[in-house]
Amino acid sequence: MVEFLNNFFSADQFIPHGHCYLWKPGLVWLHLISDVLTALAYYSIPVMLVYFVRKRRDVPFDWIFLMFSTFIVACGTTHLMDVWTLWYPAYWLSGLIKAITAFVSVVTALELVPLIPQALALPSPAQLETANCQLAKEIGERKRTEEILRENEQRWQLALRGNNDGIWDWNLKTNEVFFSTRWKEMLGYQDHEISNHLDEMLKRVHPDDVNWVTQAVEDHFAKKTPFYITEHRVLCKDGSYKWILNRGQGLWDENGDVVRMAGSHTDITERKQAEEALSSLLNQLENIVEERTAELTRINQSLQTEITRRQRIEVALRESEQRFRCAFHQAAVGIAHVAINGRWLLVNQRLCDILGYTLEELQLLTFQDITYPEDLEADLKYVEDILADRIPTFSMEKRYFRKDNSIVWVNLTVSLMRESNAQPKYFIAVIEDISDRKHSQEQIRASLLEKEVLLKEIYHRVKNNLQVISSLLNLQSAYITDKQDLAIFQQSQQRIASIALIHEKLYQSQDLARINFREYTQDLVASLFTAYEVNEDNIAVNINITEDVLLGLDTAIPCSLIIHELVSNSLKYAFPANTNGSICIQLYPSDDNNLILKVSDDGVGLPPDFDLQKIASLGLQLVDALTYQLAGTINIKGENGVECQLKFPFI
């Protein structure tokens, strides 16, 4: 095999083809150039054929062009081998290439035989030209038809828009529905937002209306109704519902089956709203008529009742008039009708008795004529106020002159009667004789004045007696040599002075039963500072007692003694060696109707083992006893200074 291939491609067994041309240059170049140009032409032709086939995929029998290309390439190769064998005698290879070329040529020729009838059957250029002309005519006619259809469609759409109706066409075979643009616009949708399917129509029908819409369609398909007509609500894009008048007509085939159904939608929302408004208005009118009828019935009944009531009232008024006249003339107080100018219009017998005049004499006078001069100005001022509608009525105590020129005290009550137009008509005056009461009040006032003078005299005498006792103790203390006994005498003297100070305040007070405890405390503390010779610059005193705390004698005396003892203890023990400090006294009411008394200082405080119940000090024992007397409680703290708080009822 190897030897065969070597011989097949070997050029040593033969002489080059150029020897046949005797190596004449002109002849060699002639064959060389001719074969090369032929080969180049053969190679370029297949390239153009392949390019043509790739660009024209619609060309029939394109595979034959590829076979021609293969055949031409093989022919070109044989020409190149002729150039090669001029110098290299590879005649076996050259023959093989020619054999391949022959094979491809034979196969191509054989393939052309059945293609010839098919190629002959292809239309000629004239036929193609004729077909093209016919096709152009058909295209033109179709364009004109489409233009006409488009114009008709536009006129149809304009007519539908002018009619304000939406059109639908239901193909029952495909279950698809055509919806016109106006149909979609009516519900607020764009063309692409609704698909052409029956469900698009059904799912937008109001749930309450679906049953009768379906029933109406079934009745029309069963030919129970000549037309399909319903009024129902359809869902819009914005979520609201519109009332639609839906009309349609079915189309049956030769077998009696419904194949299509076309119809229109009309927006009747405004009509429905008008019908509902009209229905509501009619209902309201019916209700109004019923109400008016019932009201007229009630009015008639009321009129009958009113007539009966008026008759009873007239009878009652006559009886009341009789009773009024009887009560007016027999009243225990004076009653009168007085004109706006003050003239007496109508008076009863009691008023005549009070003033000493007869009925005829009083009717000739005015109330100004018999009013005591000092009372007339106030009386006229009240009359002016009641006429100006500033007050509805007034009452006052005043004096009248009797016929015998004596003075009578009366309690006058006046009200104004007005006309229907609100104009003043006359005064109604009720006059009560209070002369006896006035005399009794004068006697009581004189008696109270005598008792007030007597009580002040008692307070003054008690205060003087207490001061005498204090002076006697002061004289007696001059004979006491023991300092402790002297201090006891001086404390007793100060306690008596504090009680005397209360009686002095009561004597000076406008209210003889109670005193202003704040003023009293200020005077009491000042006297203690003087008694103990305390420098007021070293010890500050803060008295915080509510202004409206007024204490009676039974409460004021124990409180004064308690403050006396506590402040005395602070002055004696809280500030040794003349140290600086402060004393605070507070008295104020609490929320539970009690009084809170606080006496505190910022001095040295109390010893740790301090116990009020075990203390031997007379002063603190007195404080404890006085607290019990006030029915109160006491709390003493001694951490930072001393704070004593009492709580007792506010009587």
C-alpha positions, 0 to 999 in steps of 0.5 A: 500500500505504501509503495502504491501511494509512493508510486501514485504521488511519484513523478520519477517514472514519467517525463514532464509534460513540458517535454511534449512542448519541447520547452518552447517558451511561447508554447509553454506560456500559452498553455500556462496562462490559459490553464491558470485563467481557466482555473481562476474562472472556474473557481470564481463561478462557484463562489458567485453561485453559492452567494446567490443560493444563500441570498435567494432561499426562495429559488427552487432546486437550489441544491443543483447550483451546489452540484454545479459548483462542485463540478466547476471546482473540479474542472478548475482543479484539472486545469491547475494539474495541467500547469503542475504536470508541465514540470512535475509529471504526477500523472496518476494524481492528475488522472484521479482528479479528472476521474473525480471531475468525470464522476461529478459531471456524470452525477450532475447530468443525471440529476438534471434529467428529472429537473428539466420537466419541472424547470419547464413547468415554471412560469415564463417571464411573460406569465409572471408579468401577467400574474404580477399585473393581475396581483397588482389589480387584486391588491388595488381592489383590496386596498379600495375595499379596505378603505371603503370598509374603514370609512364605513367603520368610521361612520359606524363608530361615529354613529355609535358615538352619536347614539351613545351606545356600546355594541357587542357581538357574541360568537357562541361557537368560540364564546368570544365577544366583540366589545366596541370602543364606546362599550369600553369607554362607557365603563371607563376602560381602555381597549387593551384592558378588556379581553374578548371573552364572555367572562369579561361581560359576566364578571362585571354584572352586579351580583344581584343582577346576574340571575335575571340577566342569565335567565333573560338570555336563556328565555331568548335562546328558547324563543320565549321572547323575541328580543333579549332586553334587560336593565342591570348594573355593570361594574366600572373601572373606578369601582362604581356601578352604572345602570345599563339597558342591554338589548340583543338579537340572536342568530340561529342556523339551519339546525335551529341552534344559536350561533351568534348574538349581537346587541347594544348597551345604553347608559341609563344611569341618569334615568335610573337616578331620576326614576329613583329620585322621582320614586323617592319624591313620590314616596315623600309626597305620599308620606306628606299627604298622609302626614297632612291628613293625619295632621288635619285629623289631629287638628280637627280633634284638637279644635274640638278639644280646644273648644271644649277646653275653652268652654271649661276655661271660660267657666273656670275664668268666671269662677276664678274671677269671682274667687279673685275678687273675693280674695282681692278684697278680703286679702290680709295684705294690701293689693293695688293696680297702679298706673304707669304715672303712679295713680292708684287704679284699683285698691282693696279694702286692706290697703285702705285700712293700712293708709286710712283712706277710702277707695275714692280718696286713694284713686284721686292720689298717686303713690308719690303723694303719700311716699316718705320723701327719703324713700321716694328716690329709691322707689322711683329708681326701681320703677325706672329699672322695671320699665326698662326691663332691667329687672322683672320685679322689685321689693323694698321696705318704705314708709307711707304717710297715712291720712292722719299724717302718721308714718306706716312702714310697709314691705312693697313688692311690685311687678309690671303687667304688659300689653300683647305688644310688650308695652307697659300696662300697669303695676301690680303692688302688694303692700304689707304693713310691717310697722310692728315688725319694725318697732320690734327690730328697733327694740331688738337692735337697742337690746343688742347694742346694750348687750354688746356694750356690756360684753365689751365691758366684761372683756375689759374688766377681765383683761384688767383683772388679769393684768392686776394678777400679773402685776401682783405676781410681778410684785411678789417675785421681787421677794423671791430669792430662788432663781427657779421659783422666780422663773416659775413666777415669771412664766405664770405671769407671762401665761396670764398676760397671754390670756389677758391679751386675748381679752384685749383683742376681743374687746377691740374686735368688731366681732365680740365672739372671735378674734383675728389670730394672726394679729394676736400671735404677732403681738404675743411673740413680740411680748415674749421677745421683750420678756426674754430680752432676745435680740430680734436680729439674731432670731428671725420669726416667720408667722404664716397664719391664714387671714380668714382664721378667726378663733373663738374664746374656747379655741383661742386661749388653749392655742395661745398658751400652746404657742406661748409654751413652745416659743418660750422653750425655743427662746430659752433652749434652742439657741444657746450663746446667742446663736442665730436661728429662726422660729416658724409659726403656721396655722391653716385649715386642712382638707378634712375640716381640721386646723393644723398648728405648727411651731418649729425652730432650727435650733439644737433640737431634742435629745434622742431619748425624748418622750413627751409622756415621761417629760417632767417639764410643766410647759410641755405637760401643759401643751399636752393637756391643752391639746387634749382639751382641744380634742386634737393630736400632737406630733413632735420631731427633734432631728433638725431643730424642733417641730411640733404639729397639732391637729384639732377640729375647726369649731 
